[in-house]
């Protein structure tokens, strides 16, 4: 996802992975902790009631680390897709999630020829992040189930689909249980919400380029119109279901951002 590149700070953590420069802002850690506070507190209270050993601070730290791994993997998916098309990229994790920033514009080279990315190329780049993140969540969840660790998201999905699911007892190690479930839920939920057709989320990017293919145009205007409607609807859903103020404000701000873009007639290619 991309809104704008966050300002650099001396408090940022910088490192490289697979040749990609990565920067993590200090606000990423703060917002991640704020977002996971309720889950960590709820599980700590549950474990305490069940006489299971746990520490709230450790549970919150596990949440922050799992969200870091999940979002980093998501952005690596975008960066690897850029690399496939011959475009360098850098990754920034910040308070709104993460961003893979192309370093060579939208031109890519193959066999000495330089071409502009097509709508199809850009759909692949946008889809790569959620795809690898979903794969991570499913892989970790499958390994956990195989090792006898229950995964609450899998059981919830099975219940919604009316599929019979074997309920497993909680493991003796509360931290292992939380690490697995935090990583799976972060990966799957983040990818699902990112695929909603709200610009500039990945789903909004995909919608824009699908519209571009169908209508033989840029597709940004129509994608922003869709983003206003879907963003507002999801914000209302978060508010009415008690999903938390962060989700409500996040999608409300995206809907408003799309509305502003429609009013200003502003465009641009972002991920």
C-alpha beads as a LAMMPS data file, in Angstrom:
LAMMPS data file: protein, C-alpha beads

271 atoms
270 bonds

1 atom types
1 bond types

-500.0 500.0 xlo xhi
-500.0 500.0 ylo yhi
-500.0 500.0 zlo zhi

Masses

1 110.0

Atoms # bond

1 1 1 0.000 0.000 0.000
2 1 1 1.211 3.551 -0.661
3 1 1 0.004 6.948 0.480
4 1 1 3.246 8.928 0.456
5 1 1 6.793 8.129 1.480
6 1 1 7.186 8.825 5.225
7 1 1 9.804 11.362 6.243
8 1 1 13.140 9.969 7.312
9 1 1 14.172 10.171 10.964
10 1 1 17.306 9.435 12.957
11 1 1 15.166 7.008 14.989
12 1 1 14.427 4.832 11.946
13 1 1 15.888 1.340 11.736
14 1 1 17.640 0.644 8.448
15 1 1 18.850 -2.672 7.064
16 1 1 18.909 -4.680 3.816
17 1 1 17.199 -7.955 2.928
18 1 1 17.610 -9.818 -0.379
19 1 1 19.301 -6.689 -1.707
20 1 1 16.368 -4.387 -0.896
21 1 1 17.012 -1.341 1.346
22 1 1 14.502 -1.404 4.210
23 1 1 13.585 1.390 6.617
24 1 1 11.315 0.964 9.639
25 1 1 10.053 4.174 11.227
26 1 1 9.620 4.430 14.978
27 1 1 5.921 5.130 14.467
28 1 1 5.502 1.669 12.987
29 1 1 6.312 0.103 16.358
30 1 1 4.049 2.524 18.240
31 1 1 1.023 2.036 15.992
32 1 1 1.531 -1.726 15.858
33 1 1 1.549 -1.876 19.661
34 1 1 -1.580 0.306 19.836
35 1 1 -3.358 -1.879 17.296
36 1 1 -2.490 -5.117 19.108
37 1 1 -3.080 -3.862 22.652
38 1 1 -6.644 -5.155 22.949
39 1 1 -5.792 -8.615 21.625
40 1 1 -2.767 -9.006 23.887
41 1 1 -4.727 -7.789 26.923
42 1 1 -7.675 -10.066 26.168
43 1 1 -5.476 -13.137 25.824
44 1 1 -3.518 -12.280 28.956
45 1 1 -6.770 -12.051 30.926
46 1 1 -7.918 -15.370 29.428
47 1 1 -4.680 -17.126 30.333
48 1 1 -4.786 -15.666 33.845
49 1 1 -8.341 -16.955 34.336
50 1 1 -7.179 -20.396 33.185
51 1 1 -4.162 -20.339 35.512
52 1 1 -1.806 -20.331 32.513
53 1 1 1.455 -18.476 32.848
54 1 1 1.676 -15.352 30.691
55 1 1 3.010 -11.815 30.760
56 1 1 1.072 -9.017 29.058
57 1 1 4.215 -7.125 27.965
58 1 1 5.626 -10.278 26.349
59 1 1 2.335 -10.963 24.554
60 1 1 2.267 -7.411 23.201
61 1 1 5.893 -7.736 22.059
62 1 1 5.025 -10.974 20.260
63 1 1 2.168 -9.178 18.481
64 1 1 4.465 -6.336 17.362
65 1 1 7.096 -8.772 16.065
66 1 1 4.504 -10.866 14.225
67 1 1 2.987 -7.789 12.571
68 1 1 6.495 -6.686 11.573
69 1 1 7.269 -10.042 9.935
70 1 1 3.894 -10.230 8.200
71 1 1 3.937 -6.707 6.750
72 1 1 7.591 -7.010 5.742
73 1 1 6.791 -10.219 3.830
74 1 1 3.878 -8.405 2.159
75 1 1 6.107 -5.566 0.949
76 1 1 8.798 -8.022 -0.133
77 1 1 6.193 -9.533 -2.448
78 1 1 5.751 -6.163 -4.167
79 1 1 9.518 -5.532 -4.242
80 1 1 10.229 -8.947 -5.789
81 1 1 7.585 -8.295 -8.441
82 1 1 9.233 -4.956 -9.240
83 1 1 12.588 -6.738 -9.489
84 1 1 11.085 -9.264 -11.894
85 1 1 10.323 -6.373 -14.237
86 1 1 13.825 -4.957 -13.838
87 1 1 12.864 -2.142 -11.441
88 1 1 14.742 -1.499 -8.211
89 1 1 12.662 -0.952 -5.093
90 1 1 13.052 0.014 -1.467
91 1 1 10.729 -0.824 1.418
92 1 1 9.473 1.457 4.184
93 1 1 7.374 0.258 7.127
94 1 1 5.510 3.080 8.814
95 1 1 2.399 3.793 10.880
96 1 1 -0.055 2.970 8.097
97 1 1 1.611 -0.349 7.257
98 1 1 4.246 -0.494 4.564
99 1 1 5.210 0.626 1.087
100 1 1 7.419 -0.726 -1.684
101 1 1 8.788 2.282 -3.554
102 1 1 9.974 1.747 -7.135
103 1 1 13.356 3.328 -7.701
104 1 1 13.324 3.413 -11.495
105 1 1 9.939 4.857 -12.297
106 1 1 7.536 2.789 -14.343
107 1 1 9.967 1.860 -17.088
108 1 1 11.426 -1.628 -17.168
109 1 1 14.005 -3.219 -19.429
110 1 1 14.139 -6.630 -21.044
111 1 1 16.802 -7.653 -23.585
112 1 1 18.018 -4.087 -23.917
113 1 1 14.551 -2.667 -24.584
114 1 1 12.763 -0.305 -22.215
115 1 1 8.992 -0.352 -21.983
116 1 1 6.316 1.134 -19.797
117 1 1 4.537 -1.253 -17.445
118 1 1 1.154 -2.361 -18.746
119 1 1 -2.043 -2.588 -16.713
120 1 1 -1.464 -6.343 -16.522
121 1 1 2.073 -5.874 -15.163
122 1 1 0.800 -3.488 -12.516
123 1 1 -1.953 -5.907 -11.475
124 1 1 0.699 -8.569 -10.889
125 1 1 2.821 -6.156 -8.826
126 1 1 -0.177 -5.126 -6.708
127 1 1 -1.346 -8.706 -6.180
128 1 1 2.099 -10.056 -5.288
129 1 1 2.105 -8.561 -1.780
130 1 1 -1.232 -10.001 -0.573
131 1 1 -0.516 -13.303 -2.350
132 1 1 2.762 -13.984 -0.544
133 1 1 1.279 -12.778 2.744
134 1 1 -1.689 -15.157 2.434
135 1 1 0.744 -17.953 1.573
136 1 1 2.707 -17.152 4.749
137 1 1 -0.428 -17.265 6.914
138 1 1 -1.659 -20.527 5.413
139 1 1 1.769 -22.176 5.664
140 1 1 2.300 -21.194 9.295
141 1 1 -1.250 -22.217 10.156
142 1 1 -0.912 -25.603 8.431
143 1 1 2.364 -26.342 10.224
144 1 1 0.807 -25.324 13.547
145 1 1 -2.212 -27.591 13.027
146 1 1 0.147 -30.430 12.125
147 1 1 2.019 -29.850 15.397
148 1 1 -1.185 -29.810 17.428
149 1 1 -1.403 -26.043 17.960
150 1 1 -4.953 -24.691 17.420
151 1 1 -5.411 -21.798 14.988
152 1 1 -8.433 -19.710 15.885
153 1 1 -8.802 -18.114 12.450
154 1 1 -9.010 -21.504 10.732
155 1 1 -11.685 -22.706 13.158
156 1 1 -13.635 -19.442 12.698
157 1 1 -13.557 -19.778 8.901
158 1 1 -14.618 -23.432 9.147
159 1 1 -17.516 -22.426 11.389
160 1 1 -18.647 -19.753 8.931
161 1 1 -18.531 -22.264 6.083
162 1 1 -20.367 -24.903 8.112
163 1 1 -17.385 -27.250 7.968
164 1 1 -16.784 -29.605 10.890
165 1 1 -13.524 -28.684 12.631
166 1 1 -11.698 -30.672 15.292
167 1 1 -11.187 -28.451 18.336
168 1 1 -7.746 -28.767 19.855
169 1 1 -6.841 -27.985 23.468
170 1 1 -4.701 -24.938 24.191
171 1 1 -0.999 -25.787 24.354
172 1 1 0.808 -25.451 27.656
173 1 1 3.009 -22.699 26.177
174 1 1 0.845 -19.585 25.868
175 1 1 3.559 -17.670 24.022
176 1 1 3.856 -20.283 21.257
177 1 1 0.091 -20.295 20.853
178 1 1 -0.012 -16.503 20.577
179 1 1 2.961 -16.280 18.198
180 1 1 1.327 -18.710 15.772
181 1 1 -2.118 -17.140 15.941
182 1 1 -0.877 -13.556 15.814
183 1 1 1.203 -14.286 12.706
184 1 1 -1.624 -16.143 10.961
185 1 1 -4.277 -13.540 11.795
186 1 1 -1.983 -10.602 10.905
187 1 1 -1.129 -12.157 7.562
188 1 1 -4.608 -13.224 6.501
189 1 1 -6.587 -10.246 7.783
190 1 1 -4.089 -7.676 6.520
191 1 1 -4.092 -9.296 3.078
192 1 1 -7.904 -9.525 2.991
193 1 1 -8.420 -5.870 3.930
194 1 1 -5.647 -4.833 1.538
195 1 1 -7.510 -6.527 -1.313
196 1 1 -10.616 -4.387 -0.773
197 1 1 -11.147 -2.085 -3.795
198 1 1 -10.204 1.087 -1.918
199 1 1 -7.492 3.164 -3.561
200 1 1 -4.536 3.169 -2.856
201 1 1 -4.776 -0.252 -1.159
202 1 1 -3.680 -3.150 -3.326
203 1 1 -7.290 -3.991 -4.132
204 1 1 -7.820 -0.391 -5.242
205 1 1 -4.734 -0.600 -7.441
206 1 1 -5.984 -3.847 -8.970
207 1 1 -9.444 -2.343 -9.520
208 1 1 -7.886 0.684 -11.202
209 1 1 -5.935 -1.406 -13.708
210 1 1 -8.772 -3.852 -14.364
211 1 1 -10.947 -0.819 -15.152
212 1 1 -8.109 0.485 -17.306
213 1 1 -8.044 -2.730 -19.322
214 1 1 -11.822 -2.829 -19.767
215 1 1 -12.299 0.879 -20.517
216 1 1 -8.950 1.419 -22.278
217 1 1 -8.064 4.361 -20.070
218 1 1 -6.144 5.174 -16.884
219 1 1 -8.925 3.954 -14.590
220 1 1 -7.923 6.162 -11.637
221 1 1 -11.106 8.255 -11.594
222 1 1 -13.384 5.220 -11.484
223 1 1 -11.152 3.540 -8.882
224 1 1 -11.448 6.604 -6.638
225 1 1 -15.231 6.612 -7.006
226 1 1 -15.259 2.960 -5.962
227 1 1 -12.863 3.761 -3.114
228 1 1 -15.199 6.400 -1.686
229 1 1 -18.140 3.979 -1.580
230 1 1 -16.294 0.896 -0.324
231 1 1 -14.086 2.835 2.093
232 1 1 -17.104 4.509 3.705
233 1 1 -19.005 1.207 3.873
234 1 1 -16.106 -0.595 5.566
235 1 1 -15.628 2.277 8.034
236 1 1 -19.327 2.048 8.958
237 1 1 -18.998 -1.732 9.317
238 1 1 -16.042 -1.341 11.695
239 1 1 -17.988 1.202 13.739
240 1 1 -21.219 -0.799 13.957
241 1 1 -19.543 -4.135 14.751
242 1 1 -17.227 -2.706 17.389
243 1 1 -14.162 -3.495 15.290
244 1 1 -12.225 -0.704 16.964
245 1 1 -11.587 2.976 16.301
246 1 1 -8.372 2.365 14.356
247 1 1 -10.110 0.415 11.574
248 1 1 -12.967 2.908 11.483
249 1 1 -10.669 5.922 11.206
250 1 1 -8.360 4.177 8.731
251 1 1 -11.057 3.381 6.166
252 1 1 -12.880 6.653 6.765
253 1 1 -9.630 8.503 6.006
254 1 1 -9.134 6.432 2.846
255 1 1 -12.668 7.215 1.690
256 1 1 -12.053 10.916 2.320
257 1 1 -8.704 10.747 0.515
258 1 1 -10.413 9.214 -2.522
259 1 1 -13.063 11.951 -2.383
260 1 1 -10.358 14.612 -2.324
261 1 1 -8.631 13.043 -5.316
262 1 1 -11.902 13.123 -7.239
263 1 1 -12.396 16.786 -6.365
264 1 1 -8.835 17.754 -7.255
265 1 1 -8.582 15.574 -10.347
266 1 1 -5.239 14.284 -9.083
267 1 1 -3.651 11.145 -10.496
268 1 1 -0.458 9.190 -10.260
269 1 1 0.869 5.648 -10.176
270 1 1 1.542 4.311 -6.692
271 1 1 1.697 1.011 -4.826

Bonds

1 1 1 2
2 1 2 3
3 1 3 4
4 1 4 5
5 1 5 6
6 1 6 7
7 1 7 8
8 1 8 9
9 1 9 10
10 1 10 11
11 1 11 12
12 1 12 13
13 1 13 14
14 1 14 15
15 1 15 16
16 1 16 17
17 1 17 18
18 1 18 19
19 1 19 20
20 1 20 21
21 1 21 22
22 1 22 23
23 1 23 24
24 1 24 25
25 1 25 26
26 1 26 27
27 1 27 28
28 1 28 29
29 1 29 30
30 1 30 31
31 1 31 32
32 1 32 33
33 1 33 34
34 1 34 35
35 1 35 36
36 1 36 37
37 1 37 38
38 1 38 39
39 1 39 40
40 1 40 41
41 1 41 42
42 1 42 43
43 1 43 44
44 1 44 45
45 1 45 46
46 1 46 47
47 1 47 48
48 1 48 49
49 1 49 50
50 1 50 51
51 1 51 52
52 1 52 53
53 1 53 54
54 1 54 55
55 1 55 56
56 1 56 57
57 1 57 58
58 1 58 59
59 1 59 60
60 1 60 61
61 1 61 62
62 1 62 63
63 1 63 64
64 1 64 65
65 1 65 66
66 1 66 67
67 1 67 68
68 1 68 69
69 1 69 70
70 1 70 71
71 1 71 72
72 1 72 73
73 1 73 74
74 1 74 75
75 1 75 76
76 1 76 77
77 1 77 78
78 1 78 79
79 1 79 80
80 1 80 81
81 1 81 82
82 1 82 83
83 1 83 84
84 1 84 85
85 1 85 86
86 1 86 87
87 1 87 88
88 1 88 89
89 1 89 90
90 1 90 91
91 1 91 92
92 1 92 93
93 1 93 94
94 1 94 95
95 1 95 96
96 1 96 97
97 1 97 98
98 1 98 99
99 1 99 100
100 1 100 101
101 1 101 102
102 1 102 103
103 1 103 104
104 1 104 105
105 1 105 106
106 1 106 107
107 1 107 108
108 1 108 109
109 1 109 110
110 1 110 111
111 1 111 112
112 1 112 113
113 1 113 114
114 1 114 115
115 1 115 116
116 1 116 117
117 1 117 118
118 1 118 119
119 1 119 120
120 1 120 121
121 1 121 122
122 1 122 123
123 1 123 124
124 1 124 125
125 1 125 126
126 1 126 127
127 1 127 128
128 1 128 129
129 1 129 130
130 1 130 131
131 1 131 132
132 1 132 133
133 1 133 134
134 1 134 135
135 1 135 136
136 1 136 137
137 1 137 138
138 1 138 139
139 1 139 140
140 1 140 141
141 1 141 142
142 1 142 143
143 1 143 144
144 1 144 145
145 1 145 146
146 1 146 147
147 1 147 148
148 1 148 149
149 1 149 150
150 1 150 151
151 1 151 152
152 1 152 153
153 1 153 154
154 1 154 155
155 1 155 156
156 1 156 157
157 1 157 158
158 1 158 159
159 1 159 160
160 1 160 161
161 1 161 162
162 1 162 163
163 1 163 164
164 1 164 165
165 1 165 166
166 1 166 167
167 1 167 168
168 1 168 169
169 1 169 170
170 1 170 171
171 1 171 172
172 1 172 173
173 1 173 174
174 1 174 175
175 1 175 176
176 1 176 177
177 1 177 178
178 1 178 179
179 1 179 180
180 1 180 181
181 1 181 182
182 1 182 183
183 1 183 184
184 1 184 185
185 1 185 186
186 1 186 187
187 1 187 188
188 1 188 189
189 1 189 190
190 1 190 191
191 1 191 192
192 1 192 193
193 1 193 194
194 1 194 195
195 1 195 196
196 1 196 197
197 1 197 198
198 1 198 199
199 1 199 200
200 1 200 201
201 1 201 202
202 1 202 203
203 1 203 204
204 1 204 205
205 1 205 206
206 1 206 207
207 1 207 208
208 1 208 209
209 1 209 210
210 1 210 211
211 1 211 212
212 1 212 213
213 1 213 214
214 1 214 215
215 1 215 216
216 1 216 217
217 1 217 218
218 1 218 219
219 1 219 220
220 1 220 221
221 1 221 222
222 1 222 223
223 1 223 224
224 1 224 225
225 1 225 226
226 1 226 227
227 1 227 228
228 1 228 229
229 1 229 230
230 1 230 231
231 1 231 232
232 1 232 233
233 1 233 234
234 1 234 235
235 1 235 236
236 1 236 237
237 1 237 238
238 1 238 239
239 1 239 240
240 1 240 241
241 1 241 242
242 1 242 243
243 1 243 244
244 1 244 245
245 1 245 246
246 1 246 247
247 1 247 248
248 1 248 249
249 1 249 250
250 1 250 251
251 1 251 252
252 1 252 253
253 1 253 254
254 1 254 255
255 1 255 256
256 1 256 257
257 1 257 258
258 1 258 259
259 1 259 260
260 1 260 261
261 1 261 262
262 1 262 263
263 1 263 264
264 1 264 265
265 1 265 266
266 1 266 267
267 1 267 268
268 1 268 269
269 1 269 270
270 1 270 271
